Amino acid sequence: MFGERTKEVFKKYNVPLTKQTLKTLVGSERLYSLLQELNSVIGSSTATCIEGG
């Protein structure tokens, strides 16, 4: 269900699926935007996700 939608977000940010950290792959300046978009796609919010978790 979420797999295809999240895959599209990773493609948009040119993030390959590897064992490297997201911060390494996209850089700290784009990381926040990427995480916000992924959370939006899966319907996550501060009610369902804790900071740093």
Predicted model as a PDB file, atoms N, CA, C, CB and O in Angstrom, pLDDT in the B-factor column:
MODEL        1                                                                  
ATOM      1  N   MET A   1       0.825  -1.200   0.000  1.00 50.00           N  
ATOM      2  CA  MET A   1       0.000   0.000   0.000  1.00 50.00           C  
ATOM      3  C   MET A   1       0.865   1.258   0.000  1.00 50.00           C  
ATOM      4  CB  MET A   1      -0.937   0.001   1.210  1.00 50.00           C  
ATOM      5  O   MET A   1       0.806   2.049  -0.941  1.00 50.00           O  
ATOM      6  N   PHE A   2       1.666   1.449   1.046  1.00 60.00           N  
ATOM      7  CA  PHE A   2       2.513   2.635   1.112  1.00 60.00           C  
ATOM      8  C   PHE A   2       3.763   2.469   0.265  1.00 60.00           C  
ATOM      9  CB  PHE A   2       2.897   2.932   2.554  1.00 60.00           C  
ATOM     10  O   PHE A   2       4.369   3.463  -0.136  1.00 60.00           O  
ATOM     11  N   GLY A   3       4.159   1.242  -0.013  1.00 82.00           N  
ATOM     12  CA  GLY A   3       5.404   0.976  -0.713  1.00 82.00           C  
ATOM     13  C   GLY A   3       5.558   1.741  -2.009  1.00 82.00           C  
ATOM     14  O   GLY A   3       6.593   2.368  -2.238  1.00 82.00           O  
ATOM     15  N   GLU A   4       4.556   1.702  -2.853  1.00 82.00           N  
ATOM     16  CA  GLU A   4       4.650   2.407  -4.137  1.00 82.00           C  
ATOM     17  C   GLU A   4       4.662   3.914  -3.954  1.00 82.00           C  
ATOM     18  CB  GLU A   4       3.494   2.011  -5.042  1.00 82.00           C  
ATOM     19  O   GLU A   4       5.398   4.617  -4.647  1.00 82.00           O  
ATOM     20  N   ARG A   5       3.863   4.415  -3.037  1.00 84.00           N  
ATOM     21  CA  ARG A   5       3.809   5.870  -2.822  1.00 84.00           C  
ATOM     22  C   ARG A   5       5.112   6.386  -2.222  1.00 84.00           C  
ATOM     23  CB  ARG A   5       2.631   6.235  -1.904  1.00 84.00           C  
ATOM     24  O   ARG A   5       5.607   7.439  -2.625  1.00 84.00           O  
ATOM     25  N   THR A   6       5.669   5.652  -1.261  1.00 86.00           N  
ATOM     26  CA  THR A   6       6.933   6.098  -0.676  1.00 86.00           C  
ATOM     27  C   THR A   6       8.072   5.931  -1.673  1.00 86.00           C  
ATOM     28  CB  THR A   6       7.238   5.319   0.614  1.00 86.00           C  
ATOM     29  O   THR A   6       9.006   6.733  -1.685  1.00 86.00           O  
ATOM     30  N   LYS A   7       8.003   4.901  -2.505  1.00 86.00           N  
ATOM     31  CA  LYS A   7       9.030   4.701  -3.526  1.00 86.00           C  
ATOM     32  C   LYS A   7       9.089   5.902  -4.464  1.00 86.00           C  
ATOM     33  CB  LYS A   7       8.758   3.412  -4.324  1.00 86.00           C  
ATOM     34  O   LYS A   7      10.169   6.310  -4.892  1.00 86.00           O  
ATOM     35  N   GLU A   8       7.930   6.464  -4.782  1.00 89.00           N  
ATOM     36  CA  GLU A   8       7.882   7.636  -5.659  1.00 89.00           C  
ATOM     37  C   GLU A   8       8.552   8.843  -4.999  1.00 89.00           C  
ATOM     38  CB  GLU A   8       6.426   7.973  -6.024  1.00 89.00           C  
ATOM     39  O   GLU A   8       9.213   9.629  -5.679  1.00 89.00           O  
ATOM     40  N   VAL A   9       8.387   8.998  -3.686  1.00 89.00           N  
ATOM     41  CA  VAL A   9       9.030  10.107  -2.979  1.00 89.00           C  
ATOM     42  C   VAL A   9      10.550   9.926  -3.034  1.00 89.00           C  
ATOM     43  CB  VAL A   9       8.535  10.187  -1.498  1.00 89.00           C  
ATOM     44  O   VAL A   9      11.281  10.885  -3.284  1.00 89.00           O  
ATOM     45  N   PHE A  10      11.023   8.701  -2.801  1.00 88.00           N  
ATOM     46  CA  PHE A  10      12.464   8.452  -2.876  1.00 88.00           C  
ATOM     47  C   PHE A  10      12.989   8.740  -4.276  1.00 88.00           C  
ATOM     48  CB  PHE A  10      12.784   7.003  -2.479  1.00 88.00           C  
ATOM     49  O   PHE A  10      14.079   9.292  -4.425  1.00 88.00           O  
ATOM     50  N   LYS A  11      12.228   8.374  -5.303  1.00 89.00           N  
ATOM     51  CA  LYS A  11      12.637   8.662  -6.685  1.00 89.00           C  
ATOM     52  C   LYS A  11      12.720  10.175  -6.911  1.00 89.00           C  
ATOM     53  CB  LYS A  11      11.643   8.022  -7.694  1.00 89.00           C  
ATOM     54  O   LYS A  11      13.663  10.665  -7.533  1.00 89.00           O  
ATOM     55  N   LYS A  12      11.724  10.911  -6.399  1.00 90.00           N  
ATOM     56  CA  LYS A  12      11.687  12.362  -6.561  1.00 90.00           C  
ATOM     57  C   LYS A  12      12.951  13.012  -5.997  1.00 90.00           C  
ATOM     58  CB  LYS A  12      10.444  12.942  -5.875  1.00 90.00           C  
ATOM     59  O   LYS A  12      13.472  13.967  -6.572  1.00 90.00           O  
ATOM     60  N   TYR A  13      13.440  12.491  -4.870  1.00 88.00           N  
ATOM     61  CA  TYR A  13      14.621  13.037  -4.224  1.00 88.00           C  
ATOM     62  C   TYR A  13      15.911  12.344  -4.681  1.00 88.00           C  
ATOM     63  CB  TYR A  13      14.480  12.921  -2.722  1.00 88.00           C  
ATOM     64  O   TYR A  13      16.986  12.600  -4.138  1.00 88.00           O  
ATOM     65  N   ASN A  14      15.794  11.461  -5.690  1.00 88.00           N  
ATOM     66  CA  ASN A  14      16.948  10.720  -6.213  1.00 88.00           C  
ATOM     67  C   ASN A  14      17.685   9.953  -5.119  1.00 88.00           C  
ATOM     68  CB  ASN A  14      17.911  11.674  -6.905  1.00 88.00           C  
ATOM     69  O   ASN A  14      18.914   9.972  -5.050  1.00 88.00           O  
ATOM     70  N   VAL A  15      16.915   9.276  -4.263  1.00 87.00           N  
ATOM     71  CA  VAL A  15      17.493   8.521  -3.163  1.00 87.00           C  
ATOM     72  C   VAL A  15      17.464   7.037  -3.519  1.00 87.00           C  
ATOM     73  CB  VAL A  15      16.729   8.794  -1.834  1.00 87.00           C  
ATOM     74  O   VAL A  15      16.391   6.448  -3.647  1.00 87.00           O  
ATOM     75  N   PRO A  16      18.643   6.430  -3.678  1.00 87.00           N  
ATOM     76  CA  PRO A  16      18.670   4.995  -3.942  1.00 87.00           C  
ATOM     77  C   PRO A  16      18.365   4.221  -2.662  1.00 87.00           C  
ATOM     78  CB  PRO A  16      20.041   4.573  -4.517  1.00 87.00           C  
ATOM     79  O   PRO A  16      18.625   4.708  -1.562  1.00 87.00           O  
ATOM     80  N   LEU A  17      17.826   3.041  -2.802  1.00 80.00           N  
ATOM     81  CA  LEU A  17      17.539   2.206  -1.643  1.00 80.00           C  
ATOM     82  C   LEU A  17      18.806   1.432  -1.302  1.00 80.00           C  
ATOM     83  CB  LEU A  17      16.333   1.238  -1.916  1.00 80.00           C  
ATOM     84  O   LEU A  17      19.127   0.421  -1.928  1.00 80.00           O  
ATOM     85  N   THR A  18      19.520   1.931  -0.292  1.00 84.00           N  
ATOM     86  CA  THR A  18      20.783   1.335   0.148  1.00 84.00           C  
ATOM     87  C   THR A  18      20.793   1.287   1.662  1.00 84.00           C  
ATOM     88  CB  THR A  18      22.009   2.135  -0.389  1.00 84.00           C  
ATOM     89  O   THR A  18      19.812   1.641   2.315  1.00 84.00           O  
ATOM     90  N   LYS A  19      21.907   0.846   2.210  1.00 87.00           N  
ATOM     91  CA  LYS A  19      22.053   0.814   3.663  1.00 87.00           C  
ATOM     92  C   LYS A  19      22.636   2.116   4.215  1.00 87.00           C  
ATOM     93  CB  LYS A  19      22.934  -0.355   4.069  1.00 87.00           C  
ATOM     94  O   LYS A  19      22.839   2.244   5.422  1.00 87.00           O  
ATOM     95  N   GLN A  20      22.903   3.076   3.337  1.00 88.00           N  
ATOM     96  CA  GLN A  20      23.409   4.365   3.791  1.00 88.00           C  
ATOM     97  C   GLN A  20      22.285   5.151   4.458  1.00 88.00           C  
ATOM     98  CB  GLN A  20      24.012   5.167   2.612  1.00 88.00           C  
ATOM     99  O   GLN A  20      21.105   4.921   4.191  1.00 88.00           O  
ATOM    100  N   THR A  21      22.668   6.078   5.326  1.00 88.00           N  
ATOM    101  CA  THR A  21      21.658   6.902   6.001  1.00 88.00           C  
ATOM    102  C   THR A  21      21.072   7.909   5.024  1.00 88.00           C  
ATOM    103  CB  THR A  21      22.267   7.631   7.223  1.00 88.00           C  
ATOM    104  O   THR A  21      21.715   8.298   4.049  1.00 88.00           O  
ATOM    105  N   LEU A  22      19.851   8.321   5.298  1.00 86.00           N  
ATOM    106  CA  LEU A  22      19.215   9.328   4.454  1.00 86.00           C  
ATOM    107  C   LEU A  22      19.994  10.639   4.477  1.00 86.00           C  
ATOM    108  CB  LEU A  22      17.774   9.566   4.904  1.00 86.00           C  
ATOM    109  O   LEU A  22      20.120  11.307   3.450  1.00 86.00           O  
ATOM    110  N   LYS A  23      20.510  11.005   5.630  1.00 86.00           N  
ATOM    111  CA  LYS A  23      21.269  12.255   5.736  1.00 86.00           C  
ATOM    112  C   LYS A  23      22.488  12.215   4.820  1.00 86.00           C  
ATOM    113  CB  LYS A  23      21.706  12.505   7.197  1.00 86.00           C  
ATOM    114  O   LYS A  23      22.841  13.228   4.217  1.00 86.00           O  
ATOM    115  N   THR A  24      23.131  11.057   4.710  1.00 89.00           N  
ATOM    116  CA  THR A  24      24.282  10.903   3.821  1.00 89.00           C  
ATOM    117  C   THR A  24      23.858  11.016   2.364  1.00 89.00           C  
ATOM    118  CB  THR A  24      24.976   9.557   4.066  1.00 89.00           C  
ATOM    119  O   THR A  24      24.560  11.622   1.555  1.00 89.00           O  
ATOM    120  N   LEU A  25      22.717  10.438   2.029  1.00 87.00           N  
ATOM    121  CA  LEU A  25      22.269  10.385   0.646  1.00 87.00           C  
ATOM    122  C   LEU A  25      21.706  11.703   0.126  1.00 87.00           C  
ATOM    123  CB  LEU A  25      21.242   9.325   0.502  1.00 87.00           C  
ATOM    124  O   LEU A  25      21.959  12.066  -1.023  1.00 87.00           O  
ATOM    125  N   VAL A  26      20.950  12.424   0.949  1.00 87.00           N  
ATOM    126  CA  VAL A  26      20.305  13.649   0.463  1.00 87.00           C  
ATOM    127  C   VAL A  26      20.895  14.918   1.061  1.00 87.00           C  
ATOM    128  CB  VAL A  26      18.832  13.601   0.761  1.00 87.00           C  
ATOM    129  O   VAL A  26      20.633  16.010   0.556  1.00 87.00           O  
ATOM    130  N   GLY A  27      21.665  14.803   2.096  1.00 87.00           N  
ATOM    131  CA  GLY A  27      22.224  15.977   2.753  1.00 87.00           C  
ATOM    132  C   GLY A  27      21.255  16.549   3.764  1.00 87.00           C  
ATOM    133  O   GLY A  27      20.039  16.422   3.623  1.00 87.00           O  
ATOM    134  N   SER A  28      21.796  17.168   4.762  1.00 86.00           N  
ATOM    135  CA  SER A  28      20.968  17.660   5.861  1.00 86.00           C  
ATOM    136  C   SER A  28      19.987  18.740   5.429  1.00 86.00           C  
ATOM    137  CB  SER A  28      21.843  18.192   6.958  1.00 86.00           C  
ATOM    138  O   SER A  28      18.914  18.866   6.018  1.00 86.00           O  
ATOM    139  N   GLU A  29      20.342  19.534   4.395  1.00 85.00           N  
ATOM    140  CA  GLU A  29      19.463  20.620   3.967  1.00 85.00           C  
ATOM    141  C   GLU A  29      18.179  20.110   3.318  1.00 85.00           C  
ATOM    142  CB  GLU A  29      20.195  21.525   3.000  1.00 85.00           C  
ATOM    143  O   GLU A  29      17.172  20.817   3.343  1.00 85.00           O  
ATOM    144  N   ARG A  30      18.178  18.909   2.738  1.00 88.00           N  
ATOM    145  CA  ARG A  30      16.982  18.351   2.084  1.00 88.00           C  
ATOM    146  C   ARG A  30      16.309  17.273   2.929  1.00 88.00           C  
ATOM    147  CB  ARG A  30      17.352  17.770   0.724  1.00 88.00           C  
ATOM    148  O   ARG A  30      15.194  16.851   2.622  1.00 88.00           O  
ATOM    149  N   LEU A  31      16.975  16.829   3.986  1.00 89.00           N  
ATOM    150  CA  LEU A  31      16.452  15.727   4.790  1.00 89.00           C  
ATOM    151  C   LEU A  31      15.088  16.054   5.401  1.00 89.00           C  
ATOM    152  CB  LEU A  31      17.437  15.377   5.891  1.00 89.00           C  
ATOM    153  O   LEU A  31      14.178  15.227   5.355  1.00 89.00           O  
ATOM    154  N   TYR A  32      14.941  17.233   5.964  1.00 89.00           N  
ATOM    155  CA  TYR A  32      13.683  17.611   6.604  1.00 89.00           C  
ATOM    156  C   TYR A  32      12.522  17.556   5.611  1.00 89.00           C  
ATOM    157  CB  TYR A  32      13.794  19.016   7.210  1.00 89.00           C  
ATOM    158  O   TYR A  32      11.450  17.041   5.929  1.00 89.00           O  
ATOM    159  N   SER A  33      12.739  18.090   4.406  1.00 90.00           N  
ATOM    160  CA  SER A  33      11.688  18.074   3.383  1.00 90.00           C  
ATOM    161  C   SER A  33      11.320  16.653   2.982  1.00 90.00           C  
ATOM    162  CB  SER A  33      12.132  18.860   2.152  1.00 90.00           C  
ATOM    163  O   SER A  33      10.143  16.325   2.831  1.00 90.00           O  
ATOM    164  N   LEU A  34      12.332  15.817   2.810  1.00 89.00           N  
ATOM    165  CA  LEU A  34      12.094  14.421   2.449  1.00 89.00           C  
ATOM    166  C   LEU A  34      11.273  13.718   3.525  1.00 89.00           C  
ATOM    167  CB  LEU A  34      13.426  13.687   2.232  1.00 89.00           C  
ATOM    168  O   LEU A  34      10.302  13.028   3.215  1.00 89.00           O  
ATOM    169  N   LEU A  35      11.658  13.889   4.782  1.00 88.00           N  
ATOM    170  CA  LEU A  35      10.940  13.236   5.873  1.00 88.00           C  
ATOM    171  C   LEU A  35       9.516  13.764   6.004  1.00 88.00           C  
ATOM    172  CB  LEU A  35      11.688  13.429   7.185  1.00 88.00           C  
ATOM    173  O   LEU A  35       8.596  12.995   6.283  1.00 88.00           O  
ATOM    174  N   GLN A  36       9.326  15.055   5.809  1.00 88.00           N  
ATOM    175  CA  GLN A  36       7.975  15.629   5.861  1.00 88.00           C  
ATOM    176  C   GLN A  36       7.097  15.017   4.775  1.00 88.00           C  
ATOM    177  CB  GLN A  36       8.028  17.167   5.703  1.00 88.00           C  
ATOM    178  O   GLN A  36       5.943  14.667   5.024  1.00 88.00           O  
ATOM    179  N   GLU A  37       7.647  14.892   3.577  1.00 89.00           N  
ATOM    180  CA  GLU A  37       6.870  14.347   2.472  1.00 89.00           C  
ATOM    181  C   GLU A  37       6.552  12.866   2.688  1.00 89.00           C  
ATOM    182  CB  GLU A  37       7.622  14.536   1.158  1.00 89.00           C  
ATOM    183  O   GLU A  37       5.440  12.423   2.403  1.00 89.00           O  
ATOM    184  N   LEU A  38       7.521  12.105   3.188  1.00 88.00           N  
ATOM    185  CA  LEU A  38       7.271  10.688   3.479  1.00 88.00           C  
ATOM    186  C   LEU A  38       6.196  10.546   4.551  1.00 88.00           C  
ATOM    187  CB  LEU A  38       8.570   9.987   3.932  1.00 88.00           C  
ATOM    188  O   LEU A  38       5.299   9.712   4.429  1.00 88.00           O  
ATOM    189  N   ASN A  39       6.286  11.357   5.596  1.00 85.00           N  
ATOM    190  CA  ASN A  39       5.269  11.310   6.651  1.00 85.00           C  
ATOM    191  C   ASN A  39       3.892  11.670   6.109  1.00 85.00           C  
ATOM    192  CB  ASN A  39       5.642  12.257   7.796  1.00 85.00           C  
ATOM    193  O   ASN A  39       2.892  11.068   6.501  1.00 85.00           O  
ATOM    194  N   SER A  40       3.836  12.630   5.225  1.00 87.00           N  
ATOM    195  CA  SER A  40       2.566  13.034   4.628  1.00 87.00           C  
ATOM    196  C   SER A  40       1.974  11.902   3.793  1.00 87.00           C  
ATOM    197  CB  SER A  40       2.756  14.286   3.763  1.00 87.00           C  
ATOM    198  O   SER A  40       0.772  11.641   3.856  1.00 87.00           O  
ATOM    199  N   VAL A  41       2.816  11.235   3.015  1.00 87.00           N  
ATOM    200  CA  VAL A  41       2.356  10.145   2.144  1.00 87.00           C  
ATOM    201  C   VAL A  41       1.756   9.000   2.952  1.00 87.00           C  
ATOM    202  CB  VAL A  41       3.515   9.624   1.285  1.00 87.00           C  
ATOM    203  O   VAL A  41       0.762   8.398   2.544  1.00 87.00           O  
ATOM    204  N   ILE A  42       2.366   8.699   4.107  1.00 84.00           N  
ATOM    205  CA  ILE A  42       1.859   7.565   4.889  1.00 84.00           C  
ATOM    206  C   ILE A  42       0.866   7.985   5.967  1.00 84.00           C  
ATOM    207  CB  ILE A  42       3.012   6.829   5.532  1.00 84.00           C  
ATOM    208  O   ILE A  42       0.332   7.143   6.689  1.00 84.00           O  
ATOM    209  N   GLY A  43       0.620   9.286   6.073  1.00 82.00           N  
ATOM    210  CA  GLY A  43      -0.372   9.760   7.039  1.00 82.00           C  
ATOM    211  C   GLY A  43       0.152   9.825   8.458  1.00 82.00           C  
ATOM    212  O   GLY A  43      -0.627   9.764   9.410  1.00 82.00           O  
ATOM    213  N   SER A  44       1.457   9.947   8.614  1.00 78.00           N  
ATOM    214  CA  SER A  44       2.053  10.045   9.939  1.00 78.00           C  
ATOM    215  C   SER A  44       2.047  11.494  10.395  1.00 78.00           C  
ATOM    216  CB  SER A  44       3.487   9.480   9.941  1.00 78.00           C  
ATOM    217  O   SER A  44       2.096  12.417   9.581  1.00 78.00           O  
ATOM    218  N   SER A  45       1.986  11.679  11.693  1.00 68.00           N  
ATOM    219  CA  SER A  45       2.008  13.033  12.253  1.00 68.00           C  
ATOM    220  C   SER A  45       2.664  12.982  13.617  1.00 68.00           C  
ATOM    221  CB  SER A  45       0.572  13.634  12.353  1.00 68.00           C  
ATOM    222  O   SER A  45       3.141  11.930  14.045  1.00 68.00           O  
ATOM    223  N   THR A  46       2.690  14.102  14.293  1.00 64.00           N  
ATOM    224  CA  THR A  46       3.261  14.109  15.638  1.00 64.00           C  
ATOM    225  C   THR A  46       2.431  13.254  16.588  1.00 64.00           C  
ATOM    226  CB  THR A  46       3.358  15.542  16.170  1.00 64.00           C  
ATOM    227  O   THR A  46       2.919  12.846  17.642  1.00 64.00           O  
ATOM    228  N   ALA A  47       1.189  12.981  16.224  1.00 63.00           N  
ATOM    229  CA  ALA A  47       0.336  12.118  17.046  1.00 63.00           C  
ATOM    230  C   ALA A  47       0.735  10.650  16.901  1.00 63.00           C  
ATOM    231  CB  ALA A  47      -1.141  12.302  16.662  1.00 63.00           C  
ATOM    232  O   ALA A  47       0.506   9.851  17.808  1.00 63.00           O  
ATOM    233  N   THR A  48       1.329  10.298  15.764  1.00 63.00           N  
ATOM    234  CA  THR A  48       1.694   8.897  15.535  1.00 63.00           C  
ATOM    235  C   THR A  48       3.183   8.645  15.522  1.00 63.00           C  
ATOM    236  CB  THR A  48       1.118   8.433  14.249  1.00 63.00           C  
ATOM    237  O   THR A  48       3.618   7.496  15.453  1.00 63.00           O  
ATOM    238  N   CYS A  49       3.973   9.702  15.588  1.00 62.00           N  
ATOM    239  CA  CYS A  49       5.426   9.556  15.508  1.00 62.00           C  
ATOM    240  C   CYS A  49       6.083  10.484  16.512  1.00 62.00           C  
ATOM    241  CB  CYS A  49       5.938   9.852  14.076  1.00 62.00           C  
ATOM    242  O   CYS A  49       5.683  11.638  16.666  1.00 62.00           O  
ATOM    243  N   ILE A  50       7.111   9.959  17.203  1.00 62.00           N  
ATOM    244  CA  ILE A  50       7.821  10.798  18.140  1.00 62.00           C  
ATOM    245  C   ILE A  50       9.089  11.323  17.501  1.00 62.00           C  
ATOM    246  CB  ILE A  50       8.139  10.033  19.421  1.00 62.00           C  
ATOM    247  O   ILE A  50       9.663  10.678  16.624  1.00 62.00           O  
ATOM    248  N   GLU A  51       9.529  12.502  17.940  1.00 63.00           N  
ATOM    249  CA  GLU A  51      10.733  13.110  17.379  1.00 63.00           C  
ATOM    250  C   GLU A  51      11.928  12.196  17.627  1.00 63.00           C  
ATOM    251  CB  GLU A  51      10.981  14.514  17.991  1.00 63.00           C  
ATOM    252  O   GLU A  51      12.160  11.733  18.744  1.00 63.00           O  
ATOM    253  N   GLY A  52      12.678  11.951  16.559  1.00 58.00           N  
ATOM    254  CA  GLY A  52      13.874  11.116  16.671  1.00 58.00           C  
ATOM    255  C   GLY A  52      13.575   9.631  16.667  1.00 58.00           C  
ATOM    256  O   GLY A  52      14.494   8.819  16.776  1.00 58.00           O  
ATOM    257  N   GLY A  53      12.315   9.260  16.545  1.00 52.00           N  
ATOM    258  CA  GLY A  53      11.959   7.836  16.624  1.00 52.00           C  
ATOM    259  C   GLY A  53      11.471   7.254  15.353  1.00 52.00           C  
ATOM    260  O   GLY A  53      11.143   6.069  15.302  1.00 52.00           O  
TER     261      GLY A  53                                                      
ENDMDL                                                                          
END                                                                             
